[in-house]
Amino acid sequence: VQLEPDQERVSWPAADGDQHMQVHLEIRVDDLDVAVAHALACGAALAEHQPQEDVRVMLDPEGHPFCLWTLD
């Protein structure tokens, strides 16, 4: 692992001049509420901006966004 000491925290959704996300990770889950609770227990945070009803945008401890979604 190579760490970048000057890495800026990712901003999502990004505005002009903000550090943009570098990967778009989506994880399909069977139960959205259970998956969100598990992600929160593992150190993730719920993003302020939630654009869809069946998707939850989460942020890892470094601020990188990832999505949890379900077919239901």
PQR file of N, CA, C, O and H, with PARSE charges and radii, in Angstrom:
ATOM      1  N   VAL A   1       0.842  -1.173   0.000 -0.4000 1.5000
ATOM      2  CA  VAL A   1       0.000   0.000   0.000 -0.0000 2.0000
ATOM      3  C   VAL A   1       0.885   1.234   0.000  0.5500 1.7000
ATOM      4  O   VAL A   1       1.825   1.344   0.788 -0.5500 1.4000
ATOM      5  N   GLN A   2       0.574   2.147  -0.886 -0.4000 1.5000
ATOM      6  CA  GLN A   2       1.301   3.417  -0.934 -0.0000 2.0000
ATOM      7  C   GLN A   2       0.352   4.524  -0.500  0.5500 1.7000
ATOM      8  O   GLN A   2      -0.694   4.728  -1.117 -0.5500 1.4000
ATOM      9  H   GLN A   2      -0.190   2.058  -1.526  0.4000 1.0000
ATOM     10  N   LEU A   3       0.711   5.229   0.546 -0.4000 1.5000
ATOM     11  CA  LEU A   3      -0.123   6.308   1.056 -0.0000 2.0000
ATOM     12  C   LEU A   3       0.337   7.639   0.495  0.5500 1.7000
ATOM     13  O   LEU A   3       1.530   7.851   0.279 -0.5500 1.4000
ATOM     14  H   LEU A   3       1.561   5.063   1.047  0.4000 1.0000
ATOM     15  N   GLU A   4      -0.597   8.523   0.263 -0.4000 1.5000
ATOM     16  CA  GLU A   4      -0.310   9.863  -0.242 -0.0000 2.0000
ATOM     17  C   GLU A   4      -0.593  10.849   0.880  0.5500 1.7000
ATOM     18  O   GLU A   4      -1.756  11.111   1.187 -0.5500 1.4000
ATOM     19  H   GLU A   4      -1.567   8.350   0.439  0.4000 1.0000
ATOM     20  N   PRO A   5       0.450  11.406   1.502 -0.5600 1.5000
ATOM     21  CA  PRO A   5       0.237  12.301   2.645  0.2800 2.0000
ATOM     22  C   PRO A   5      -0.516  13.583   2.300  0.5500 1.7000
ATOM     23  O   PRO A   5      -1.114  14.200   3.181 -0.5500 1.4000
ATOM     24  N   ASP A   6      -0.497  13.989   1.043 -0.4000 1.5000
ATOM     25  CA  ASP A   6      -1.179  15.225   0.645 -0.0000 2.0000
ATOM     26  C   ASP A   6      -2.545  14.974   0.022  0.5500 1.7000
ATOM     27  O   ASP A   6      -3.153  15.893  -0.525 -0.5500 1.4000
ATOM     28  H   ASP A   6      -0.011  13.488   0.326  0.4000 1.0000
ATOM     29  N   GLN A   7      -3.032  13.741   0.099 -0.4000 1.5000
ATOM     30  CA  GLN A   7      -4.338  13.402  -0.470 -0.0000 2.0000
ATOM     31  C   GLN A   7      -5.428  14.223   0.205  0.5500 1.7000
ATOM     32  O   GLN A   7      -5.494  14.297   1.432 -0.5500 1.4000
ATOM     33  H   GLN A   7      -2.538  12.993   0.543  0.4000 1.0000
ATOM     34  N   GLU A   8      -6.271  14.829  -0.598 -0.4000 1.5000
ATOM     35  CA  GLU A   8      -7.403  15.590  -0.065 -0.0000 2.0000
ATOM     36  C   GLU A   8      -8.606  14.671   0.058  0.5500 1.7000
ATOM     37  O   GLU A   8      -8.804  13.779  -0.767 -0.5500 1.4000
ATOM     38  H   GLU A   8      -6.218  14.768  -1.594  0.4000 1.0000
ATOM     39  N   ARG A   9      -9.405  14.893   1.088 -0.4000 1.5000
ATOM     40  CA  ARG A   9     -10.619  14.106   1.287 -0.0000 2.0000
ATOM     41  C   ARG A   9     -11.556  14.308   0.099  0.5500 1.7000
ATOM     42  O   ARG A   9     -11.721  15.424  -0.394 -0.5500 1.4000
ATOM     43  H   ARG A   9      -9.244  15.618   1.758  0.4000 1.0000
ATOM     44  N   VAL A  10     -12.156  13.228  -0.348 -0.4000 1.5000
ATOM     45  CA  VAL A  10     -13.089  13.265  -1.464 -0.0000 2.0000
ATOM     46  C   VAL A  10     -14.351  14.007  -1.057  0.5500 1.7000
ATOM     47  O   VAL A  10     -14.797  13.905   0.085 -0.5500 1.4000
ATOM     48  H   VAL A  10     -12.022  12.322   0.052  0.4000 1.0000
ATOM     49  N   SER A  11     -14.922  14.748  -1.986 -0.4000 1.5000
ATOM     50  CA  SER A  11     -16.173  15.457  -1.759 -0.0000 2.0000
ATOM     51  C   SER A  11     -17.229  14.865  -2.684  0.5500 1.7000
ATOM     52  O   SER A  11     -16.991  14.721  -3.883 -0.5500 1.4000
ATOM     53  H   SER A  11     -14.559  14.832  -2.915  0.4000 1.0000
ATOM     54  N   TRP A  12     -18.399  14.520  -2.135 -0.4000 1.5000
ATOM     55  CA  TRP A  12     -19.462  13.993  -2.980 -0.0000 2.0000
ATOM     56  C   TRP A  12     -20.800  14.542  -2.532  0.5500 1.7000
ATOM     57  O   TRP A  12     -21.099  14.501  -1.339 -0.5500 1.4000
ATOM     58  H   TRP A  12     -18.592  14.637  -1.160  0.4000 1.0000
ATOM     59  N   PRO A  13     -21.619  15.056  -3.442 -0.5600 1.5000
ATOM     60  CA  PRO A  13     -21.244  15.300  -4.831  0.2800 2.0000
ATOM     61  C   PRO A  13     -20.197  16.404  -4.902  0.5500 1.7000
ATOM     62  O   PRO A  13     -20.219  17.350  -4.114 -0.5500 1.4000
ATOM     63  N   ALA A  14     -19.293  16.271  -5.844 -0.4000 1.5000
ATOM     64  CA  ALA A  14     -18.164  17.200  -5.940 -0.0000 2.0000
ATOM     65  C   ALA A  14     -18.571  18.505  -6.624  0.5500 1.7000
ATOM     66  O   ALA A  14     -19.332  18.512  -7.592 -0.5500 1.4000
ATOM     67  H   ALA A  14     -19.275  15.503  -6.483  0.4000 1.0000
ATOM     68  N   ALA A  15     -18.055  19.581  -6.105 -0.4000 1.5000
ATOM     69  CA  ALA A  15     -18.229  20.901  -6.714 -0.0000 2.0000
ATOM     70  C   ALA A  15     -16.925  21.265  -7.417  0.5500 1.7000
ATOM     71  O   ALA A  15     -15.910  20.595  -7.227 -0.5500 1.4000
ATOM     72  H   ALA A  15     -17.437  19.575  -5.318  0.4000 1.0000
ATOM     73  N   ASP A  16     -16.948  22.301  -8.212 -0.4000 1.5000
ATOM     74  CA  ASP A  16     -15.735  22.752  -8.886 -0.0000 2.0000
ATOM     75  C   ASP A  16     -14.622  22.974  -7.872  0.5500 1.7000
ATOM     76  O   ASP A  16     -14.827  23.621  -6.844 -0.5500 1.4000
ATOM     77  H   ASP A  16     -17.773  22.845  -8.366  0.4000 1.0000
ATOM     78  N   GLY A  17     -13.450  22.437  -8.164 -0.4000 1.5000
ATOM     79  CA  GLY A  17     -12.296  22.609  -7.294 -0.0000 2.0000
ATOM     80  C   GLY A  17     -12.167  21.556  -6.210  0.5500 1.7000
ATOM     81  O   GLY A  17     -11.130  21.483  -5.551 -0.5500 1.4000
ATOM     82  H   GLY A  17     -13.283  21.912  -8.998  0.4000 1.0000
ATOM     83  N   ASP A  18     -13.204  20.729  -6.005 -0.4000 1.5000
ATOM     84  CA  ASP A  18     -13.154  19.675  -4.990 -0.0000 2.0000
ATOM     85  C   ASP A  18     -12.434  18.445  -5.534  0.5500 1.7000
ATOM     86  O   ASP A  18     -12.373  18.232  -6.745 -0.5500 1.4000
ATOM     87  H   ASP A  18     -14.046  20.788  -6.541  0.4000 1.0000
ATOM     88  N   GLN A  19     -11.896  17.647  -4.632 -0.4000 1.5000
ATOM     89  CA  GLN A  19     -11.318  16.353  -5.007 -0.0000 2.0000
ATOM     90  C   GLN A  19     -12.461  15.430  -5.408  0.5500 1.7000
ATOM     91  O   GLN A  19     -13.398  15.235  -4.633 -0.5500 1.4000
ATOM     92  H   GLN A  19     -11.945  17.819  -3.648  0.4000 1.0000
ATOM     93  N   HIS A  20     -12.396  14.863  -6.604 -0.4000 1.5000
ATOM     94  CA  HIS A  20     -13.450  13.982  -7.103 -0.0000 2.0000
ATOM     95  C   HIS A  20     -13.159  12.536  -6.716  0.5500 1.7000
ATOM     96  O   HIS A  20     -12.011  12.154  -6.492 -0.5500 1.4000
ATOM     97  H   HIS A  20     -11.635  15.021  -7.233  0.4000 1.0000
ATOM     98  N   MET A  21     -14.237  11.731  -6.643 -0.4000 1.5000
ATOM     99  CA  MET A  21     -14.042  10.317  -6.346 -0.0000 2.0000
ATOM    100  C   MET A  21     -13.275   9.671  -7.488  0.5500 1.7000
ATOM    101  O   MET A  21     -13.344  10.127  -8.629 -0.5500 1.4000
ATOM    102  H   MET A  21     -15.170  12.041  -6.826  0.4000 1.0000
ATOM    103  N   GLN A  22     -12.545   8.609  -7.178 -0.4000 1.5000
ATOM    104  CA  GLN A  22     -11.703   7.951  -8.161 -0.0000 2.0000
ATOM    105  C   GLN A  22     -12.268   6.611  -8.611  0.5500 1.7000
ATOM    106  O   GLN A  22     -11.812   6.050  -9.607 -0.5500 1.4000
ATOM    107  H   GLN A  22     -12.489   8.238  -6.251  0.4000 1.0000
ATOM    108  N   VAL A  23     -13.239   6.100  -7.900 -0.4000 1.5000
ATOM    109  CA  VAL A  23     -13.858   4.814  -8.200 -0.0000 2.0000
ATOM    110  C   VAL A  23     -15.338   4.929  -7.867  0.5500 1.7000
ATOM    111  O   VAL A  23     -15.719   5.641  -6.938 -0.5500 1.4000
ATOM    112  H   VAL A  23     -13.610   6.556  -7.090  0.4000 1.0000
ATOM    113  N   HIS A  24     -16.173   4.224  -8.631 -0.4000 1.5000
ATOM    114  CA  HIS A  24     -17.599   4.182  -8.311 -0.0000 2.0000
ATOM    115  C   HIS A  24     -17.927   2.740  -7.947  0.5500 1.7000
ATOM    116  O   HIS A  24     -18.009   1.879  -8.822 -0.5500 1.4000
ATOM    117  H   HIS A  24     -15.863   3.646  -9.386  0.4000 1.0000
ATOM    118  N   LEU A  25     -18.112   2.479  -6.668 -0.4000 1.5000
ATOM    119  CA  LEU A  25     -18.370   1.132  -6.175 -0.0000 2.0000
ATOM    120  C   LEU A  25     -19.834   1.012  -5.778  0.5500 1.7000
ATOM    121  O   LEU A  25     -20.337   1.792  -4.968 -0.5500 1.4000
ATOM    122  H   LEU A  25     -18.045   3.179  -5.957  0.4000 1.0000
ATOM    123  N   GLU A  26     -20.517   0.019  -6.361 -0.4000 1.5000
ATOM    124  CA  GLU A  26     -21.908  -0.270  -6.014 -0.0000 2.0000
ATOM    125  C   GLU A  26     -21.993  -1.703  -5.518  0.5500 1.7000
ATOM    126  O   GLU A  26     -21.440  -2.617  -6.129 -0.5500 1.4000
ATOM    127  H   GLU A  26     -20.109  -0.614  -7.018  0.4000 1.0000
ATOM    128  N   ILE A  27     -22.689  -1.891  -4.409 -0.4000 1.5000
ATOM    129  CA  ILE A  27     -22.828  -3.215  -3.812 -0.0000 2.0000
ATOM    130  C   ILE A  27     -24.314  -3.543  -3.703  0.5500 1.7000
ATOM    131  O   ILE A  27     -25.060  -2.854  -3.006 -0.5500 1.4000
ATOM    132  H   ILE A  27     -23.138  -1.148  -3.912  0.4000 1.0000
ATOM    133  N   ARG A  28     -24.742  -4.607  -4.402 -0.4000 1.5000
ATOM    134  CA  ARG A  28     -26.139  -5.027  -4.318 -0.0000 2.0000
ATOM    135  C   ARG A  28     -26.338  -5.826  -3.034  0.5500 1.7000
ATOM    136  O   ARG A  28     -25.554  -6.721  -2.720 -0.5500 1.4000
ATOM    137  H   ARG A  28     -24.136  -5.166  -4.968  0.4000 1.0000
ATOM    138  N   VAL A  29     -27.385  -5.494  -2.305 -0.4000 1.5000
ATOM    139  CA  VAL A  29     -27.673  -6.144  -1.026 -0.0000 2.0000
ATOM    140  C   VAL A  29     -29.107  -6.658  -1.026  0.5500 1.7000
ATOM    141  O   VAL A  29     -29.944  -6.181  -1.791 -0.5500 1.4000
ATOM    142  H   VAL A  29     -28.022  -4.767  -2.560  0.4000 1.0000
ATOM    143  N   ASP A  30     -29.385  -7.627  -0.171 -0.4000 1.5000
ATOM    144  CA  ASP A  30     -30.744  -8.162  -0.057 -0.0000 2.0000
ATOM    145  C   ASP A  30     -31.637  -7.270   0.792  0.5500 1.7000
ATOM    146  O   ASP A  30     -32.824  -7.125   0.503 -0.5500 1.4000
ATOM    147  H   ASP A  30     -28.705  -8.015   0.451  0.4000 1.0000
ATOM    148  N   ASP A  31     -31.080  -6.677   1.827 -0.4000 1.5000
ATOM    149  CA  ASP A  31     -31.846  -5.838   2.751 -0.0000 2.0000
ATOM    150  C   ASP A  31     -31.078  -4.539   2.976  0.5500 1.7000
ATOM    151  O   ASP A  31     -30.021  -4.534   3.608 -0.5500 1.4000
ATOM    152  H   ASP A  31     -30.115  -6.795   2.062  0.4000 1.0000
ATOM    153  N   LEU A  32     -31.610  -3.456   2.461 -0.4000 1.5000
ATOM    154  CA  LEU A  32     -30.920  -2.169   2.511 -0.0000 2.0000
ATOM    155  C   LEU A  32     -30.693  -1.692   3.942  0.5500 1.7000
ATOM    156  O   LEU A  32     -29.603  -1.223   4.268 -0.5500 1.4000
ATOM    157  H   LEU A  32     -32.468  -3.460   1.948  0.4000 1.0000
ATOM    158  N   ASP A  33     -31.695  -1.803   4.791 -0.4000 1.5000
ATOM    159  CA  ASP A  33     -31.552  -1.340   6.178 -0.0000 2.0000
ATOM    160  C   ASP A  33     -30.483  -2.126   6.937  0.5500 1.7000
ATOM    161  O   ASP A  33     -29.696  -1.546   7.686 -0.5500 1.4000
ATOM    162  H   ASP A  33     -32.581  -2.184   4.527  0.4000 1.0000
ATOM    163  N   VAL A  34     -30.458  -3.437   6.744 -0.4000 1.5000
ATOM    164  CA  VAL A  34     -29.459  -4.283   7.408 -0.0000 2.0000
ATOM    165  C   VAL A  34     -28.064  -3.943   6.894  0.5500 1.7000
ATOM    166  O   VAL A  34     -27.120  -3.851   7.678 -0.5500 1.4000
ATOM    167  H   VAL A  34     -31.097  -3.908   6.135  0.4000 1.0000
ATOM    168  N   ALA A  35     -27.929  -3.756   5.589 -0.4000 1.5000
ATOM    169  CA  ALA A  35     -26.625  -3.434   5.000 -0.0000 2.0000
ATOM    170  C   ALA A  35     -26.123  -2.072   5.470  0.5500 1.7000
ATOM    171  O   ALA A  35     -24.935  -1.912   5.751 -0.5500 1.4000
ATOM    172  H   ALA A  35     -28.696  -3.831   4.952  0.4000 1.0000
ATOM    173  N   VAL A  36     -27.016  -1.095   5.556 -0.4000 1.5000
ATOM    174  CA  VAL A  36     -26.624   0.232   6.051 -0.0000 2.0000
ATOM    175  C   VAL A  36     -26.166   0.127   7.499  0.5500 1.7000
ATOM    176  O   VAL A  36     -25.143   0.705   7.867 -0.5500 1.4000
ATOM    177  H   VAL A  36     -27.981  -1.226   5.328  0.4000 1.0000
ATOM    178  N   ALA A  37     -26.907  -0.601   8.322 -0.4000 1.5000
ATOM    179  CA  ALA A  37     -26.526  -0.766   9.724 -0.0000 2.0000
ATOM    180  C   ALA A  37     -25.157  -1.433   9.843  0.5500 1.7000
ATOM    181  O   ALA A  37     -24.347  -1.044  10.685 -0.5500 1.4000
ATOM    182  H   ALA A  37     -27.738  -1.071   8.023  0.4000 1.0000
ATOM    183  N   HIS A  38     -24.900  -2.425   9.012 -0.4000 1.5000
ATOM    184  CA  HIS A  38     -23.604  -3.116   9.035 -0.0000 2.0000
ATOM    185  C   HIS A  38     -22.486  -2.167   8.610  0.5500 1.7000
ATOM    186  O   HIS A  38     -21.431  -2.126   9.244 -0.5500 1.4000
ATOM    187  H   HIS A  38     -25.557  -2.741   8.328  0.4000 1.0000
ATOM    188  N   ALA A  39     -22.712  -1.407   7.544 -0.4000 1.5000
ATOM    189  CA  ALA A  39     -21.696  -0.457   7.077 -0.0000 2.0000
ATOM    190  C   ALA A  39     -21.400   0.591   8.148  0.5500 1.7000
ATOM    191  O   ALA A  39     -20.241   0.941   8.371 -0.5500 1.4000
ATOM    192  H   ALA A  39     -23.569  -1.439   7.029  0.4000 1.0000
ATOM    193  N   LEU A  40     -22.436   1.087   8.806 -0.4000 1.5000
ATOM    194  CA  LEU A  40     -22.244   2.066   9.882 -0.0000 2.0000
ATOM    195  C   LEU A  40     -21.435   1.464  11.032  0.5500 1.7000
ATOM    196  O   LEU A  40     -20.555   2.120  11.589 -0.5500 1.4000
ATOM    197  H   LEU A  40     -23.377   0.802   8.625  0.4000 1.0000
ATOM    198  N   ALA A  41     -21.738   0.214  11.381 -0.4000 1.5000
ATOM    199  CA  ALA A  41     -21.009  -0.461  12.459 -0.0000 2.0000
ATOM    200  C   ALA A  41     -19.540  -0.677  12.104  0.5500 1.7000
ATOM    201  O   ALA A  41     -18.687  -0.767  12.987 -0.5500 1.4000
ATOM    202  H   ALA A  41     -22.452  -0.319  10.928  0.4000 1.0000
ATOM    203  N   CYS A  42     -19.254  -0.760  10.809 -0.4000 1.5000
ATOM    204  CA  CYS A  42     -17.872  -0.955  10.343 -0.0000 2.0000
ATOM    205  C   CYS A  42     -17.124   0.359  10.165  0.5500 1.7000
ATOM    206  O   CYS A  42     -15.956   0.351   9.776 -0.5500 1.4000
ATOM    207  H   CYS A  42     -19.947  -0.687  10.092  0.4000 1.0000
ATOM    208  N   GLY A  43     -17.774   1.486  10.442 -0.4000 1.5000
ATOM    209  CA  GLY A  43     -17.089   2.774  10.369 -0.0000 2.0000
ATOM    210  C   GLY A  43     -17.498   3.674   9.231  0.5500 1.7000
ATOM    211  O   GLY A  43     -16.973   4.781   9.108 -0.5500 1.4000
ATOM    212  H   GLY A  43     -18.723   1.492  10.758  0.4000 1.0000
ATOM    213  N   ALA A  44     -18.419   3.236   8.393 -0.4000 1.5000
ATOM    214  CA  ALA A  44     -18.902   4.084   7.302 -0.0000 2.0000
ATOM    215  C   ALA A  44     -19.854   5.144   7.854  0.5500 1.7000
ATOM    216  O   ALA A  44     -20.303   5.065   8.997 -0.5500 1.4000
ATOM    217  H   ALA A  44     -18.845   2.337   8.492  0.4000 1.0000
ATOM    218  N   ALA A  45     -20.146   6.122   7.024 -0.4000 1.5000
ATOM    219  CA  ALA A  45     -21.114   7.164   7.376 -0.0000 2.0000
ATOM    220  C   ALA A  45     -22.124   7.277   6.242  0.5500 1.7000
ATOM    221  O   ALA A  45     -21.805   7.006   5.084 -0.5500 1.4000
ATOM    222  H   ALA A  45     -19.781   6.186   6.095  0.4000 1.0000
ATOM    223  N   LEU A  46     -23.322   7.673   6.579 -0.4000 1.5000
ATOM    224  CA  LEU A  46     -24.356   7.910   5.580 -0.0000 2.0000
ATOM    225  C   LEU A  46     -24.112   9.279   4.961  0.5500 1.7000
ATOM    226  O   LEU A  46     -24.005  10.277   5.674 -0.5500 1.4000
ATOM    227  H   LEU A  46     -23.581   7.894   7.520  0.4000 1.0000
ATOM    228  N   ALA A  47     -24.023   9.328   3.634 -0.4000 1.5000
ATOM    229  CA  ALA A  47     -23.801  10.599   2.952 -0.0000 2.0000
ATOM    230  C   ALA A  47     -25.017  11.503   3.122  0.5500 1.7000
ATOM    231  O   ALA A  47     -26.148  11.028   3.219 -0.5500 1.4000
ATOM    232  H   ALA A  47     -24.110   8.517   3.055  0.4000 1.0000
ATOM    233  N   GLU A  48     -24.777  12.785   3.156 -0.4000 1.5000
ATOM    234  CA  GLU A  48     -25.868  13.748   3.296 -0.0000 2.0000
ATOM    235  C   GLU A  48     -26.793  13.714   2.081  0.5500 1.7000
ATOM    236  O   GLU A  48     -28.014  13.770   2.227 -0.5500 1.4000
ATOM    237  H   GLU A  48     -23.858  13.172   3.077  0.4000 1.0000
ATOM    238  N   HIS A  49     -26.214  13.621   0.882 -0.4000 1.5000
ATOM    239  CA  HIS A  49     -26.981  13.622  -0.364 -0.0000 2.0000
ATOM    240  C   HIS A  49     -27.384  12.188  -0.717  0.5500 1.7000
ATOM    241  O   HIS A  49     -26.525  11.330  -0.919 -0.5500 1.4000
ATOM    242  H   HIS A  49     -25.222  13.576   0.763  0.4000 1.0000
ATOM    243  N   GLN A  50     -28.682  11.935  -0.788 -0.4000 1.5000
ATOM    244  CA  GLN A  50     -29.223  10.621  -1.128 -0.0000 2.0000
ATOM    245  C   GLN A  50     -30.144  10.777  -2.340  0.5500 1.7000
ATOM    246  O   GLN A  50     -31.314  11.120  -2.176 -0.5500 1.4000
ATOM    247  H   GLN A  50     -29.380  12.632  -0.624  0.4000 1.0000
ATOM    248  N   PRO A  51     -29.635  10.531  -3.561 -0.5600 1.5000
ATOM    249  CA  PRO A  51     -30.394  10.842  -4.767  0.2800 2.0000
ATOM    250  C   PRO A  51     -31.504   9.864  -5.145  0.5500 1.7000
ATOM    251  O   PRO A  51     -32.373  10.217  -5.942 -0.5500 1.4000
ATOM    252  N   GLN A  52     -31.501   8.641  -4.596 -0.4000 1.5000
ATOM    253  CA  GLN A  52     -32.488   7.647  -5.003 -0.0000 2.0000
ATOM    254  C   GLN A  52     -33.080   6.942  -3.787  0.5500 1.7000
ATOM    255  O   GLN A  52     -32.423   6.792  -2.757 -0.5500 1.4000
ATOM    256  H   GLN A  52     -30.794   8.355  -3.949  0.4000 1.0000
ATOM    257  N   GLU A  53     -34.331   6.513  -3.925 -0.4000 1.5000
ATOM    258  CA  GLU A  53     -35.044   5.836  -2.840 -0.0000 2.0000
ATOM    259  C   GLU A  53     -34.474   4.450  -2.535  0.5500 1.7000
ATOM    260  O   GLU A  53     -34.413   4.044  -1.375 -0.5500 1.4000
ATOM    261  H   GLU A  53     -34.865   6.635  -4.762  0.4000 1.0000
ATOM    262  N   ASP A  54     -34.053   3.720  -3.585 -0.4000 1.5000
ATOM    263  CA  ASP A  54     -33.601   2.337  -3.405 -0.0000 2.0000
ATOM    264  C   ASP A  54     -32.080   2.197  -3.319  0.5500 1.7000
ATOM    265  O   ASP A  54     -31.552   1.092  -3.444 -0.5500 1.4000
ATOM    266  H   ASP A  54     -34.102   4.051  -4.528  0.4000 1.0000
ATOM    267  N   VAL A  55     -31.383   3.299  -3.110 -0.4000 1.5000
ATOM    268  CA  VAL A  55     -29.921   3.318  -3.016 -0.0000 2.0000
ATOM    269  C   VAL A  55     -29.532   4.136  -1.791  0.5500 1.7000
ATOM    270  O   VAL A  55     -30.165   5.148  -1.491 -0.5500 1.4000
ATOM    271  H   VAL A  55     -31.812   4.197  -3.009  0.4000 1.0000
ATOM    272  N   ARG A  56     -28.496   3.703  -1.087 -0.4000 1.5000
ATOM    273  CA  ARG A  56     -27.939   4.505   0.001 -0.0000 2.0000
ATOM    274  C   ARG A  56     -26.487   4.790  -0.335  0.5500 1.7000
ATOM    275  O   ARG A  56     -25.689   3.876  -0.544 -0.5500 1.4000
ATOM    276  H   ARG A  56     -27.981   2.881  -1.331  0.4000 1.0000
ATOM    277  N   VAL A  57     -26.162   6.056  -0.383 -0.4000 1.5000
ATOM    278  CA  VAL A  57     -24.784   6.469  -0.607 -0.0000 2.0000
ATOM    279  C   VAL A  57     -24.106   6.523   0.754  0.5500 1.7000
ATOM    280  O   VAL A  57     -24.554   7.223   1.662 -0.5500 1.4000
ATOM    281  H   VAL A  57     -26.810   6.798  -0.213  0.4000 1.0000
ATOM    282  N   MET A  58     -23.030   5.780   0.876 -0.4000 1.5000
ATOM    283  CA  MET A  58     -22.262   5.699   2.106 -0.0000 2.0000
ATOM    284  C   MET A  58     -20.879   6.284   1.852  0.5500 1.7000
ATOM    285  O   MET A  58     -20.442   6.384   0.706 -0.5500 1.4000
ATOM    286  H   MET A  58     -22.666   5.212   0.139  0.4000 1.0000
ATOM    287  N   LEU A  59     -20.199   6.667   2.917 -0.4000 1.5000
ATOM    288  CA  LEU A  59     -18.831   7.169   2.820 -0.0000 2.0000
ATOM    289  C   LEU A  59     -17.945   6.313   3.714  0.5500 1.7000
ATOM    290  O   LEU A  59     -18.267   6.080   4.879 -0.5500 1.4000
ATOM    291  H   LEU A  59     -20.555   6.585   3.848  0.4000 1.0000
ATOM    292  N   ASP A  60     -16.830   5.848   3.165 -0.4000 1.5000
ATOM    293  CA  ASP A  60     -15.895   5.108   4.013 -0.0000 2.0000
ATOM    294  C   ASP A  60     -15.193   6.095   4.945  0.5500 1.7000
ATOM    295  O   ASP A  60     -15.378   7.303   4.794 -0.5500 1.4000
ATOM    296  H   ASP A  60     -16.568   6.038   2.219  0.4000 1.0000
ATOM    297  N   PRO A  61     -14.398   5.623   5.898 -0.5600 1.5000
ATOM    298  CA  PRO A  61     -13.777   6.540   6.858  0.2800 2.0000
ATOM    299  C   PRO A  61     -12.902   7.633   6.234  0.5500 1.7000
ATOM    300  O   PRO A  61     -12.650   8.657   6.869 -0.5500 1.4000
ATOM    301  N   GLU A  62     -12.439   7.423   5.001 -0.4000 1.5000
ATOM    302  CA  GLU A  62     -11.637   8.441   4.313 -0.0000 2.0000
ATOM    303  C   GLU A  62     -12.486   9.345   3.435  0.5500 1.7000
ATOM    304  O   GLU A  62     -11.967  10.255   2.788 -0.5500 1.4000
ATOM    305  H   GLU A  62     -12.643   6.590   4.485  0.4000 1.0000
ATOM    306  N   GLY A  63     -13.798   9.097   3.409 -0.4000 1.5000
ATOM    307  CA  GLY A  63     -14.703   9.938   2.637 -0.0000 2.0000
ATOM    308  C   GLY A  63     -15.016   9.445   1.242  0.5500 1.7000
ATOM    309  O   GLY A  63     -15.727  10.122   0.500 -0.5500 1.4000
ATOM    310  H   GLY A  63     -14.220   8.358   3.934  0.4000 1.0000
ATOM    311  N   HIS A  64     -14.497   8.266   0.856 -0.4000 1.5000
ATOM    312  CA  HIS A  64     -14.785   7.727  -0.473 -0.0000 2.0000
ATOM    313  C   HIS A  64     -16.214   7.191  -0.503  0.5500 1.7000
ATOM    314  O   HIS A  64     -16.594   6.402   0.362 -0.5500 1.4000
ATOM    315  H   HIS A  64     -13.919   7.716   1.459  0.4000 1.0000
ATOM    316  N   PRO A  65     -17.008   7.608  -1.485 -0.5600 1.5000
ATOM    317  CA  PRO A  65     -18.391   7.142  -1.548  0.2800 2.0000
ATOM    318  C   PRO A  65     -18.504   5.731  -2.125  0.5500 1.7000
ATOM    319  O   PRO A  65     -17.711   5.322  -2.973 -0.5500 1.4000
ATOM    320  N   PHE A  66     -19.502   5.005  -1.649 -0.4000 1.5000
ATOM    321  CA  PHE A  66     -19.897   3.740  -2.251 -0.0000 2.0000
ATOM    322  C   PHE A  66     -21.400   3.619  -2.063  0.5500 1.7000
ATOM    323  O   PHE A  66     -21.974   4.202  -1.143 -0.5500 1.4000
ATOM    324  H   PHE A  66     -20.147   5.337  -0.960  0.4000 1.0000
ATOM    325  N   CYS A  67     -22.027   2.857  -2.943 -0.4000 1.5000
ATOM    326  CA  CYS A  67     -23.485   2.752  -2.915 -0.0000 2.0000
ATOM    327  C   CYS A  67     -23.922   1.346  -2.529  0.5500 1.7000
ATOM    328  O   CYS A  67     -23.350   0.354  -2.979 -0.5500 1.4000
ATOM    329  H   CYS A  67     -21.562   2.383  -3.690  0.4000 1.0000
ATOM    330  N   LEU A  68     -24.937   1.283  -1.697 -0.4000 1.5000
ATOM    331  CA  LEU A  68     -25.625   0.042  -1.378 -0.0000 2.0000
ATOM    332  C   LEU A  68     -26.980   0.131  -2.067  0.5500 1.7000
ATOM    333  O   LEU A  68     -27.664   1.150  -1.958 -0.5500 1.4000
ATOM    334  H   LEU A  68     -25.402   2.089  -1.331  0.4000 1.0000
ATOM    335  N   TRP A  69     -27.374  -0.921  -2.772 -0.4000 1.5000
ATOM    336  CA  TRP A  69     -28.651  -0.869  -3.481 -0.0000 2.0000
ATOM    337  C   TRP A  69     -29.322  -2.230  -3.459  0.5500 1.7000
ATOM    338  O   TRP A  69     -28.685  -3.261  -3.242 -0.5500 1.4000
ATOM    339  H   TRP A  69     -26.819  -1.748  -2.861  0.4000 1.0000
ATOM    340  N   THR A  70     -30.616  -2.202  -3.690 -0.4000 1.5000
ATOM    341  CA  THR A  70     -31.407  -3.424  -3.703 -0.0000 2.0000
ATOM    342  C   THR A  70     -32.353  -3.397  -4.892  0.5500 1.7000
ATOM    343  O   THR A  70     -32.687  -2.332  -5.411 -0.5500 1.4000
ATOM    344  H   THR A  70     -31.134  -1.365  -3.867  0.4000 1.0000
ATOM    345  N   LEU A  71     -32.775  -4.567  -5.313 -0.4000 1.5000
ATOM    346  CA  LEU A  71     -33.732  -4.669  -6.415 -0.0000 2.0000
ATOM    347  C   LEU A  71     -35.153  -4.399  -5.954  0.5500 1.7000
ATOM    348  O   LEU A  71     -36.015  -4.085  -6.775 -0.5500 1.4000
ATOM    349  H   LEU A  71     -32.504  -5.432  -4.892  0.4000 1.0000
ATOM    350  N   ASP A  72     -35.417  -4.515  -4.653 -0.4000 1.5000
ATOM    351  CA  ASP A  72     -36.782  -4.332  -4.128 -0.0000 2.0000
ATOM    352  C   ASP A  72     -37.236  -2.904  -4.251  0.5500 1.7000
ATOM    353  O   ASP A  72     -38.356  -2.577  -3.859 -0.5500 1.4000
ATOM    354  H   ASP A  72     -34.717  -4.770  -3.986  0.4000 1.0000
TER
END
